[in-house]
Amino acid sequence: MKIAVDAGHGSETPGKRTPPLPVNIDFNKDGKIDVKKGGSIREHTANTGVANYLIKELKRCGFDTVQTGFDDENPYNDNDTPLVERQGVIKNAKCDYSVCIHFNASGDGSAFTAPEGLGIYIHDKYNNESEKFAQTVLKYLVKGTVQVNRGITKQALAMCNCNSLGVKGAILTELAFMTNQREAVELMGSEDYWKESAREICMGICEYTGKNYVEEIIVPTKTITKSSSKDDIRWLQNKLNSVLAGESFIPLAVNGIYDSKVRIAVLIYWEKRGWNKDGAKDGWSAGTGTIDALK
Ligand SMILES: [Zn+2]
């Protein structure tokens, strides 16, 4: 099963960017400003961010992928490949389905406007299975971040034309409005949202094509305590739930909080393994030995 992922436009495409931003933007919250207050987020940057995550998601779930409009993680050096060229690459690669990533706009782009939300486009004429495919993906996209659901729109767009692309279904997602201030700052300007969108699109593709969605598992690398990341604590809670299941053990809430219930579950697990016999450790930290064993 081969999926084409297209990141709309190019790095230098005129227009296709947010109006001047009211705040600094730090895509991945690493403390380094990516777009300064008064500047604009280019649509291609966010499109490529989502597209890269989507490729990773699809590969993890066992799909082959073909990418057009972007070649790597760097969104600042991509030419705006003509649409016929993108279509040709997808058709020649004999893809099954195609997904094109965009952010929407309204007005002349000089100032923020009210329209907001997410939607999916399919071709009005050459759409094969696209409507059903779009419905399945949309069902997942509307989860997570709360947004206006603009539904499915039929339009004669090149990247939705199943005949030109040689695919069974083709969708073009408009994930948020770059001209809506809230969506531009909080969604288009956030790697968390890029990742969430990619994950949801992949879940929809998995459901539609009958594949199991494979969760991303990041194994913690250092001792887990109350002050660890929620992801690390959730990983611990999930693992403890699965190894301690089946006895009188009441499953832990997988909430990323290292509370006394987690502490007791850690102590029970150690006891099962014959560890901590002298009771020297209080269960308020799960070290690398525990992580390795749970892994
Ligand atoms: Zn676009």
Residues whose N, C-alpha, C, O or C-beta is under 5 A from the ligand:
A	BS01	ZN	G8 H102 F103
